Amino acid sequence: MIVVALIGYFTMKDSPEKYYRKAKRTHKKAEKIYSTGEYELAEEYYTEADEFRKKARELS
């Protein structure tokens, strides 16, 4: 039971690493979408990745 609680705590906890991982994943998704020619959707993903990076910097 304690192990489950610890896993839940660490996965839900805000940390810079968590947001940098999200930014990396989102940026890669934007690159794939951009290569298909959907520039507006890709721009939305790039913006979201920037927001994740900003959040990570705030937590550092």
N, CA, C and O atoms as a Tripos MOL2 file, in Angstrom:
@<TRIPOS>MOLECULE
protein
  240   239    60     0     0
PROTEIN
NO_CHARGES

@<TRIPOS>ATOM
      1 N           0.8210   -1.1930    0.0000 N.3       1 MET1
      2 CA          0.0000    0.0000    0.0000 C.3       1 MET1
      3 C           0.8690    1.2620    0.0000 C.2       1 MET1
      4 O           0.5720    2.2400   -0.6860 O.2       1 MET1
      5 N           1.9350    1.2160    0.7760 N.am      2 ILE2
      6 CA          2.8240    2.3800    0.8400 C.3       2 ILE2
      7 C           3.5080    2.6020   -0.4960 C.2       2 ILE2
      8 O           3.6970    3.7430   -0.9160 O.2       2 ILE2
      9 N           3.8750    1.5350   -1.1590 N.am      3 VAL3
     10 CA          4.5390    1.6450   -2.4570 C.3       3 VAL3
     11 C           3.6140    2.3170   -3.4700 C.2       3 VAL3
     12 O           4.0520    3.1710   -4.2400 O.2       3 VAL3
     13 N           2.3680    1.9430   -3.4710 N.am      4 VAL4
     14 CA          1.3870    2.5450   -4.3850 C.3       4 VAL4
     15 C           1.2520    4.0350   -4.0890 C.2       4 VAL4
     16 O           1.1780    4.8470   -5.0120 O.2       4 VAL4
     17 N           1.2180    4.3930   -2.8260 N.am      5 ALA5
     18 CA          1.1070    5.8020   -2.4380 C.3       5 ALA5
     19 C           2.3380    6.5840   -2.8930 C.2       5 ALA5
     20 O           2.2050    7.7070   -3.3800 O.2       5 ALA5
     21 N           3.5090    6.0200   -2.7440 N.am      6 LEU6
     22 CA          4.7420    6.6950   -3.1670 C.3       6 LEU6
     23 C           4.8010    6.8680   -4.6790 C.2       6 LEU6
     24 O           5.2020    7.9200   -5.1750 O.2       6 LEU6
     25 N           4.4040    5.8400   -5.4010 N.am      7 ILE7
     26 CA          4.3790    5.9370   -6.8630 C.3       7 ILE7
     27 C           3.4060    7.0320   -7.2940 C.2       7 ILE7
     28 O           3.7270    7.8410   -8.1650 O.2       7 ILE7
     29 N           2.2350    7.0620   -6.6940 N.am      8 GLY8
     30 CA          1.2560    8.1030   -6.9990 C.3       8 GLY8
     31 C           1.7770    9.4860   -6.6800 C.2       8 GLY8
     32 O           1.5680   10.4230   -7.4510 O.2       8 GLY8
     33 N           2.4480    9.6240   -5.5600 N.am      9 TYR9
     34 CA          2.9850   10.9270   -5.1570 C.3       9 TYR9
     35 C           4.0210   11.4240   -6.1610 C.2       9 TYR9
     36 O           3.9650   12.5750   -6.5930 O.2       9 TYR9
     37 N           4.9640   10.5610   -6.5320 N.am     10 PHE10
     38 CA          6.0330   10.9870   -7.4180 C.3      10 PHE10
     39 C           5.5780   11.2160   -8.8580 C.2      10 PHE10
     40 O           6.1850   12.0130   -9.5730 O.2      10 PHE10
     41 N           4.5330   10.5410   -9.2900 N.am     11 THR11
     42 CA          4.0440   10.7810  -10.6520 C.3      11 THR11
     43 C           3.1610   12.0090  -10.7240 C.2      11 THR11
     44 O           3.0500   12.6180  -11.7870 O.2      11 THR11
     45 N           2.5390   12.3840   -9.6400 N.am     12 MET12
     46 CA          1.6630   13.5560   -9.6260 C.3      12 MET12
     47 C           2.4030   14.8330   -9.2300 C.2      12 MET12
     48 O           1.9200   15.9370   -9.4840 O.2      12 MET12
     49 N           3.5650   14.6840   -8.6140 N.am     13 LYS13
     50 CA          4.3340   15.8190   -8.1220 C.3      13 LYS13
     51 C           4.8390   16.6650   -9.2850 C.2      13 LYS13
     52 O           5.3010   16.1330  -10.2950 O.2      13 LYS13
     53 N           4.7500   17.9700   -9.1390 N.am     14 ASP14
     54 CA          5.2940   18.8680  -10.1530 C.3      14 ASP14
     55 C           6.8040   18.9390   -9.9900 C.2      14 ASP14
     56 O           7.3200   19.1650   -8.8960 O.2      14 ASP14
     57 N           7.4950   18.7410  -11.0970 N.am     15 SER15
     58 CA          8.9470   18.8620  -11.0870 C.3      15 SER15
     59 C           9.3930   19.3780  -12.4510 C.2      15 SER15
     60 O           8.7000   19.1780  -13.4480 O.2      15 SER15
     61 N          10.5430   20.0390  -12.4970 N.am     16 PRO16
     62 CA         11.0350   20.5280  -13.7880 C.3      16 PRO16
     63 C          11.2340   19.4060  -14.7990 C.2      16 PRO16
     64 O          10.9490   19.5710  -15.9850 O.2      16 PRO16
     65 N          11.7280   18.2600  -14.3200 N.am     17 GLU17
     66 CA         11.9730   17.1330  -15.2260 C.3      17 GLU17
     67 C          10.6840   16.6780  -15.8960 C.2      17 GLU17
     68 O          10.6740   16.3600  -17.0850 O.2      17 GLU17
     69 N           9.6100   16.6500  -15.1400 N.am     18 LYS18
     70 CA          8.3050   16.2290  -15.6730 C.3      18 LYS18
     71 C           7.8820   17.1550  -16.8190 C.2      18 LYS18
     72 O           7.4350   16.6910  -17.8670 O.2      18 LYS18
     73 N           8.0270   18.4520  -16.6090 N.am     19 TYR19
     74 CA          7.5910   19.4040  -17.6280 C.3      19 TYR19
     75 C           8.5420   19.4470  -18.8180 C.2      19 TYR19
     76 O           8.1050   19.6840  -19.9440 O.2      19 TYR19
     77 N           9.8430   19.2210  -18.5880 N.am     20 TYR20
     78 CA         10.7620   19.1450  -19.7220 C.3      20 TYR20
     79 C          10.4720   17.9090  -20.5760 C.2      20 TYR20
     80 O          10.5830   17.9660  -21.8010 O.2      20 TYR20
     81 N          10.1060   16.8020  -19.9470 N.am     21 ARG21
     82 CA          9.7220   15.5980  -20.7120 C.3      21 ARG21
     83 C           8.4760   15.8760  -21.5430 C.2      21 ARG21
     84 O           8.4010   15.4950  -22.7110 O.2      21 ARG21
     85 N           7.4930   16.5460  -20.9290 N.am     22 LYS22
     86 CA          6.2710   16.8770  -21.6700 C.3      22 LYS22
     87 C           6.5830   17.8050  -22.8360 C.2      22 LYS22
     88 O           6.0330   17.6460  -23.9250 O.2      22 LYS22
     89 N           7.4650   18.7740  -22.6080 N.am     23 ALA23
     90 CA          7.8370   19.7100  -23.6710 C.3      23 ALA23
     91 C           8.5200   18.9790  -24.8180 C.2      23 ALA23
     92 O           8.2380   19.2470  -25.9860 O.2      23 ALA23
     93 N           9.4150   18.0580  -24.4870 N.am     24 LYS24
     94 CA         10.1270   17.2990  -25.5190 C.3      24 LYS24
     95 C           9.1540   16.4710  -26.3500 C.2      24 LYS24
     96 O           9.2280   16.4560  -27.5790 O.2      24 LYS24
     97 N           8.2410   15.7810  -25.6690 N.am     25 ARG25
     98 CA          7.2550   14.9480  -26.3600 C.3      25 ARG25
     99 C           6.3560   15.8000  -27.2660 C.2      25 ARG25
    100 O           6.0860   15.4330  -28.4090 O.2      25 ARG25
    101 N           5.9030   16.9300  -26.7430 N.am     26 THR26
    102 CA          5.0150   17.8090  -27.5030 C.3      26 THR26
    103 C           5.7430   18.4200  -28.6920 C.2      26 THR26
    104 O           5.1660   18.5450  -29.7720 O.2      26 THR26
    105 N           7.0020   18.7990  -28.5050 N.am     27 HIS27
    106 CA          7.7850   19.3870  -29.5940 C.3      27 HIS27
    107 C           7.9790   18.3680  -30.7230 C.2      27 HIS27
    108 O           7.8660   18.7100  -31.9000 O.2      27 HIS27
    109 N           8.2700   17.1250  -30.3570 N.am     28 LYS28
    110 CA          8.4270   16.0800  -31.3830 C.3      28 LYS28
    111 C           7.1300   15.8700  -32.1500 C.2      28 LYS28
    112 O           7.1400   15.6740  -33.3650 O.2      28 LYS28
    113 N           6.0140   15.9130  -31.4310 N.am     29 LYS29
    114 CA          4.7170   15.7650  -32.0890 C.3      29 LYS29
    115 C           4.4950   16.9170  -33.0670 C.2      29 LYS29
    116 O           3.9810   16.7150  -34.1670 O.2      29 LYS29
    117 N           4.8830   18.1190  -32.6640 N.am     30 ALA30
    118 CA          4.7350   19.2880  -33.5350 C.3      30 ALA30
    119 C           5.5890   19.1400  -34.7890 C.2      30 ALA30
    120 O           5.1550   19.4980  -35.8840 O.2      30 ALA30
    121 N           6.7980   18.6150  -34.6320 N.am     31 GLU31
    122 CA          7.6650   18.4250  -35.7960 C.3      31 GLU31
    123 C           7.0460   17.4550  -36.7960 C.2      31 GLU31
    124 O           7.0980   17.6880  -38.0030 O.2      31 GLU31
    125 N           6.4650   16.3760  -36.3000 N.am     32 LYS32
    126 CA          5.8240   15.4060  -37.1930 C.3      32 LYS32
    127 C           4.6480   16.0470  -37.9260 C.2      32 LYS32
    128 O           4.4890   15.8660  -39.1340 O.2      32 LYS32
    129 N           3.8400   16.7820  -37.2050 N.am     33 ILE33
    130 CA          2.6760   17.4290  -37.8100 C.3      33 ILE33
    131 C           3.1170   18.4850  -38.8170 C.2      33 ILE33
    132 O           2.5080   18.6260  -39.8770 O.2      33 ILE33
    133 N           4.1690   19.2220  -38.4930 N.am     34 TYR34
    134 CA          4.6790   20.2420  -39.3990 C.3      34 TYR34
    135 C           5.1260   19.6210  -40.7170 C.2      34 TYR34
    136 O           4.9080   20.1850  -41.7890 O.2      34 TYR34
    137 N           5.7540   18.4550  -40.6210 N.am     35 SER35
    138 CA          6.2530   17.8020  -41.8370 C.3      35 SER35
    139 C           5.1200   17.3300  -42.7430 C.2      35 SER35
    140 O           5.3380   17.0930  -43.9320 O.2      35 SER35
    141 N           3.9030   17.1890  -42.1910 N.am     36 THR36
    142 CA          2.7610   16.8070  -43.0190 C.3      36 THR36
    143 C           2.0890   18.0180  -43.6480 C.2      36 THR36
    144 O           1.1860   17.8740  -44.4730 O.2      36 THR36
    145 N           2.5310   19.2170  -43.2580 N.am     37 GLY37
    146 CA          1.9800   20.4300  -43.8550 C.3      37 GLY37
    147 C           0.8850   21.0970  -43.0460 C.2      37 GLY37
    148 O           0.3110   22.0890  -43.4940 O.2      37 GLY37
    149 N           0.5830   20.5820  -41.8770 N.am     38 GLU38
    150 CA         -0.4420   21.1980  -41.0300 C.3      38 GLU38
    151 C           0.2320   22.2140  -40.1070 C.2      38 GLU38
    152 O           0.4520   21.9570  -38.9240 O.2      38 GLU38
    153 N           0.5540   23.3710  -40.6800 N.am     39 TYR39
    154 CA          1.3660   24.3640  -39.9890 C.3      39 TYR39
    155 C           0.6650   25.0010  -38.7940 C.2      39 TYR39
    156 O           1.3070   25.2650  -37.7770 O.2      39 TYR39
    157 N          -0.6130   25.2470  -38.8960 N.am     40 GLU40
    158 CA         -1.3370   25.8900  -37.7890 C.3      40 GLU40
    159 C          -1.4160   24.9650  -36.5730 C.2      40 GLU40
    160 O          -1.2150   25.4080  -35.4420 O.2      40 GLU40
    161 N          -1.7040   23.6960  -36.8000 N.am     41 LEU41
    162 CA         -1.7630   22.7420  -35.7010 C.3      41 LEU41
    163 C          -0.3850   22.5580  -35.0840 C.2      41 LEU41
    164 O          -0.2540   22.4620  -33.8640 O.2      41 LEU41
    165 N           0.6350   22.5110  -35.9190 N.am     42 ALA42
    166 CA          2.0010   22.3790  -35.4140 C.3      42 ALA42
    167 C           2.3610   23.5800  -34.5440 C.2      42 ALA42
    168 O           3.0050   23.4260  -33.5060 O.2      42 ALA42
    169 N           1.9530   24.7570  -34.9580 N.am     43 GLU43
    170 CA          2.2280   25.9620  -34.1720 C.3      43 GLU43
    171 C           1.5790   25.8910  -32.7930 C.2      43 GLU43
    172 O           2.1560   26.3550  -31.8100 O.2      43 GLU43
    173 N           0.3870   25.3150  -32.7170 N.am     44 GLU44
    174 CA         -0.2730   25.1360  -31.4210 C.3      44 GLU44
    175 C           0.5430   24.2080  -30.5180 C.2      44 GLU44
    176 O           0.6860   24.4640  -29.3220 O.2      44 GLU44
    177 N           1.0690   23.1420  -31.0940 N.am     45 TYR45
    178 CA          1.8940   22.2180  -30.3100 C.3      45 TYR45
    179 C           3.2110   22.8710  -29.8870 C.2      45 TYR45
    180 O           3.6740   22.6570  -28.7660 O.2      45 TYR45
    181 N           3.8160   23.6630  -30.7740 N.am     46 TYR46
    182 CA          5.0430   24.3730  -30.4030 C.3      46 TYR46
    183 C           4.7710   25.3340  -29.2440 C.2      46 TYR46
    184 O           5.5870   25.4570  -28.3310 O.2      46 TYR46
    185 N           3.6400   26.0050  -29.2840 N.am     47 THR47
    186 CA          3.2700   26.9220  -28.2100 C.3      47 THR47
    187 C           3.0640   26.1680  -26.9040 C.2      47 THR47
    188 O           3.4900   26.6240  -25.8430 O.2      47 THR47
    189 N           2.4140   25.0210  -26.9820 N.am     48 GLU48
    190 CA          2.1990   24.2130  -25.7850 C.3      48 GLU48
    191 C           3.5370   23.7340  -25.2110 C.2      48 GLU48
    192 O           3.7180   23.7180  -23.9930 O.2      48 GLU48
    193 N           4.4600   23.3520  -26.0690 N.am     49 ALA49
    194 CA          5.7900   22.9220  -25.6110 C.3      49 ALA49
    195 C           6.5070   24.0740  -24.9190 C.2      49 ALA49
    196 O           7.1720   23.8720  -23.9040 O.2      49 ALA49
    197 N           6.3740   25.2790  -25.4630 N.am     50 ASP50
    198 CA          6.9790   26.4540  -24.8220 C.3      50 ASP50
    199 C           6.3780   26.7060  -23.4470 C.2      50 ASP50
    200 O           7.0910   27.0980  -22.5240 O.2      50 ASP50
    201 N           5.0880   26.4880  -23.3030 N.am     51 GLU51
    202 CA          4.4390   26.6650  -22.0030 C.3      51 GLU51
    203 C           4.9570   25.6440  -20.9900 C.2      51 GLU51
    204 O           5.1480   25.9700  -19.8190 O.2      51 GLU51
    205 N           5.1850   24.4060  -21.4410 N.am     52 PHE52
    206 CA          5.7550   23.3970  -20.5490 C.3      52 PHE52
    207 C           7.1690   23.7920  -20.1200 C.2      52 PHE52
    208 O           7.5450   23.6150  -18.9620 O.2      52 PHE52
    209 N           7.9480   24.3270  -21.0630 N.am     53 ARG53
    210 CA          9.3100   24.7620  -20.7230 C.3      53 ARG53
    211 C           9.2720   25.9150  -19.7250 C.2      53 ARG53
    212 O          10.0760   25.9590  -18.7940 O.2      53 ARG53
    213 N           8.3530   26.8350  -19.9140 N.am     54 LYS54
    214 CA          8.2120   27.9660  -18.9930 C.3      54 LYS54
    215 C           7.8770   27.4710  -17.5920 C.2      54 LYS54
    216 O           8.4510   27.9360  -16.6080 O.2      54 LYS54
    217 N           6.9500   26.5280  -17.5090 N.am     55 LYS55
    218 CA          6.5680   25.9670  -16.2160 C.3      55 LYS55
    219 C           7.7580   25.2770  -15.5540 C.2      55 LYS55
    220 O           7.9490   25.3890  -14.3430 O.2      55 LYS55
    221 N           8.5560   24.5620  -16.3490 N.am     56 ALA56
    222 CA          9.7310   23.8730  -15.8090 C.3      56 ALA56
    223 C          10.7380   24.8810  -15.2620 C.2      56 ALA56
    224 O          11.3250   24.6650  -14.2020 O.2      56 ALA56
    225 N          10.9360   25.9810  -15.9870 N.am     57 ARG57
    226 CA         11.8640   27.0130  -15.5010 C.3      57 ARG57
    227 C          11.3740   27.6440  -14.2050 C.2      57 ARG57
    228 O          12.1730   27.9700  -13.3270 O.2      57 ARG57
    229 N          10.0590   27.8150  -14.0860 N.am     58 GLU58
    230 CA          9.5000   28.3870  -12.8700 C.3      58 GLU58
    231 C           9.7320   27.4680  -11.6620 C.2      58 GLU58
    232 O           9.9090   27.9400  -10.5390 O.2      58 GLU58
    233 N           9.7290   26.1660  -11.9050 N.am     59 LEU59
    234 CA          9.9150   25.2070  -10.8200 C.3      59 LEU59
    235 C          11.3840   24.9820  -10.4740 C.2      59 LEU59
    236 O          11.6980   24.4140   -9.4280 O.2      59 LEU59
    237 N          12.2820   25.4270  -11.3500 N.am     60 SER60
    238 CA         13.7310   25.2210  -11.0980 C.3      60 SER60
    239 C          14.2370   26.1540  -10.0370 C.2      60 SER60
    240 O          15.4210   26.1210   -9.7000 O.2      60 SER60
@<TRIPOS>BOND
     1     1     2 1
     2     2     3 1
     3     3     4 2
     4     3     5 am
     5     5     6 1
     6     6     7 1
     7     7     8 2
     8     7     9 am
     9     9    10 1
    10    10    11 1
    11    11    12 2
    12    11    13 am
    13    13    14 1
    14    14    15 1
    15    15    16 2
    16    15    17 am
    17    17    18 1
    18    18    19 1
    19    19    20 2
    20    19    21 am
    21    21    22 1
    22    22    23 1
    23    23    24 2
    24    23    25 am
    25    25    26 1
    26    26    27 1
    27    27    28 2
    28    27    29 am
    29    29    30 1
    30    30    31 1
    31    31    32 2
    32    31    33 am
    33    33    34 1
    34    34    35 1
    35    35    36 2
    36    35    37 am
    37    37    38 1
    38    38    39 1
    39    39    40 2
    40    39    41 am
    41    41    42 1
    42    42    43 1
    43    43    44 2
    44    43    45 am
    45    45    46 1
    46    46    47 1
    47    47    48 2
    48    47    49 am
    49    49    50 1
    50    50    51 1
    51    51    52 2
    52    51    53 am
    53    53    54 1
    54    54    55 1
    55    55    56 2
    56    55    57 am
    57    57    58 1
    58    58    59 1
    59    59    60 2
    60    59    61 am
    61    61    62 1
    62    62    63 1
    63    63    64 2
    64    63    65 am
    65    65    66 1
    66    66    67 1
    67    67    68 2
    68    67    69 am
    69    69    70 1
    70    70    71 1
    71    71    72 2
    72    71    73 am
    73    73    74 1
    74    74    75 1
    75    75    76 2
    76    75    77 am
    77    77    78 1
    78    78    79 1
    79    79    80 2
    80    79    81 am
    81    81    82 1
    82    82    83 1
    83    83    84 2
    84    83    85 am
    85    85    86 1
    86    86    87 1
    87    87    88 2
    88    87    89 am
    89    89    90 1
    90    90    91 1
    91    91    92 2
    92    91    93 am
    93    93    94 1
    94    94    95 1
    95    95    96 2
    96    95    97 am
    97    97    98 1
    98    98    99 1
    99    99   100 2
   100    99   101 am
   101   101   102 1
   102   102   103 1
   103   103   104 2
   104   103   105 am
   105   105   106 1
   106   106   107 1
   107   107   108 2
   108   107   109 am
   109   109   110 1
   110   110   111 1
   111   111   112 2
   112   111   113 am
   113   113   114 1
   114   114   115 1
   115   115   116 2
   116   115   117 am
   117   117   118 1
   118   118   119 1
   119   119   120 2
   120   119   121 am
   121   121   122 1
   122   122   123 1
   123   123   124 2
   124   123   125 am
   125   125   126 1
   126   126   127 1
   127   127   128 2
   128   127   129 am
   129   129   130 1
   130   130   131 1
   131   131   132 2
   132   131   133 am
   133   133   134 1
   134   134   135 1
   135   135   136 2
   136   135   137 am
   137   137   138 1
   138   138   139 1
   139   139   140 2
   140   139   141 am
   141   141   142 1
   142   142   143 1
   143   143   144 2
   144   143   145 am
   145   145   146 1
   146   146   147 1
   147   147   148 2
   148   147   149 am
   149   149   150 1
   150   150   151 1
   151   151   152 2
   152   151   153 am
   153   153   154 1
   154   154   155 1
   155   155   156 2
   156   155   157 am
   157   157   158 1
   158   158   159 1
   159   159   160 2
   160   159   161 am
   161   161   162 1
   162   162   163 1
   163   163   164 2
   164   163   165 am
   165   165   166 1
   166   166   167 1
   167   167   168 2
   168   167   169 am
   169   169   170 1
   170   170   171 1
   171   171   172 2
   172   171   173 am
   173   173   174 1
   174   174   175 1
   175   175   176 2
   176   175   177 am
   177   177   178 1
   178   178   179 1
   179   179   180 2
   180   179   181 am
   181   181   182 1
   182   182   183 1
   183   183   184 2
   184   183   185 am
   185   185   186 1
   186   186   187 1
   187   187   188 2
   188   187   189 am
   189   189   190 1
   190   190   191 1
   191   191   192 2
   192   191   193 am
   193   193   194 1
   194   194   195 1
   195   195   196 2
   196   195   197 am
   197   197   198 1
   198   198   199 1
   199   199   200 2
   200   199   201 am
   201   201   202 1
   202   202   203 1
   203   203   204 2
   204   203   205 am
   205   205   206 1
   206   206   207 1
   207   207   208 2
   208   207   209 am
   209   209   210 1
   210   210   211 1
   211   211   212 2
   212   211   213 am
   213   213   214 1
   214   214   215 1
   215   215   216 2
   216   215   217 am
   217   217   218 1
   218   218   219 1
   219   219   220 2
   220   219   221 am
   221   221   222 1
   222   222   223 1
   223   223   224 2
   224   223   225 am
   225   225   226 1
   226   226   227 1
   227   227   228 2
   228   227   229 am
   229   229   230 1
   230   230   231 1
   231   231   232 2
   232   231   233 am
   233   233   234 1
   234   234   235 1
   235   235   236 2
   236   235   237 am
   237   237   238 1
   238   238   239 1
   239   239   240 2
@<TRIPOS>SUBSTRUCTURE
     1 MET1         2 RESIDUE 1 A MET
     2 ILE2         6 RESIDUE 1 A ILE
     3 VAL3        10 RESIDUE 1 A VAL
     4 VAL4        14 RESIDUE 1 A VAL
     5 ALA5        18 RESIDUE 1 A ALA
     6 LEU6        22 RESIDUE 1 A LEU
     7 ILE7        26 RESIDUE 1 A ILE
     8 GLY8        30 RESIDUE 1 A GLY
     9 TYR9        34 RESIDUE 1 A TYR
    10 PHE10       38 RESIDUE 1 A PHE
    11 THR11       42 RESIDUE 1 A THR
    12 MET12       46 RESIDUE 1 A MET
    13 LYS13       50 RESIDUE 1 A LYS
    14 ASP14       54 RESIDUE 1 A ASP
    15 SER15       58 RESIDUE 1 A SER
    16 PRO16       62 RESIDUE 1 A PRO
    17 GLU17       66 RESIDUE 1 A GLU
    18 LYS18       70 RESIDUE 1 A LYS
    19 TYR19       74 RESIDUE 1 A TYR
    20 TYR20       78 RESIDUE 1 A TYR
    21 ARG21       82 RESIDUE 1 A ARG
    22 LYS22       86 RESIDUE 1 A LYS
    23 ALA23       90 RESIDUE 1 A ALA
    24 LYS24       94 RESIDUE 1 A LYS
    25 ARG25       98 RESIDUE 1 A ARG
    26 THR26      102 RESIDUE 1 A THR
    27 HIS27      106 RESIDUE 1 A HIS
    28 LYS28      110 RESIDUE 1 A LYS
    29 LYS29      114 RESIDUE 1 A LYS
    30 ALA30      118 RESIDUE 1 A ALA
    31 GLU31      122 RESIDUE 1 A GLU
    32 LYS32      126 RESIDUE 1 A LYS
    33 ILE33      130 RESIDUE 1 A ILE
    34 TYR34      134 RESIDUE 1 A TYR
    35 SER35      138 RESIDUE 1 A SER
    36 THR36      142 RESIDUE 1 A THR
    37 GLY37      146 RESIDUE 1 A GLY
    38 GLU38      150 RESIDUE 1 A GLU
    39 TYR39      154 RESIDUE 1 A TYR
    40 GLU40      158 RESIDUE 1 A GLU
    41 LEU41      162 RESIDUE 1 A LEU
    42 ALA42      166 RESIDUE 1 A ALA
    43 GLU43      170 RESIDUE 1 A GLU
    44 GLU44      174 RESIDUE 1 A GLU
    45 TYR45      178 RESIDUE 1 A TYR
    46 TYR46      182 RESIDUE 1 A TYR
    47 THR47      186 RESIDUE 1 A THR
    48 GLU48      190 RESIDUE 1 A GLU
    49 ALA49      194 RESIDUE 1 A ALA
    50 ASP50      198 RESIDUE 1 A ASP
    51 GLU51      202 RESIDUE 1 A GLU
    52 PHE52      206 RESIDUE 1 A PHE
    53 ARG53      210 RESIDUE 1 A ARG
    54 LYS54      214 RESIDUE 1 A LYS
    55 LYS55      218 RESIDUE 1 A LYS
    56 ALA56      222 RESIDUE 1 A ALA
    57 ARG57      226 RESIDUE 1 A ARG
    58 GLU58      230 RESIDUE 1 A GLU
    59 LEU59      234 RESIDUE 1 A LEU
    60 SER60      238 RESIDUE 1 A SER
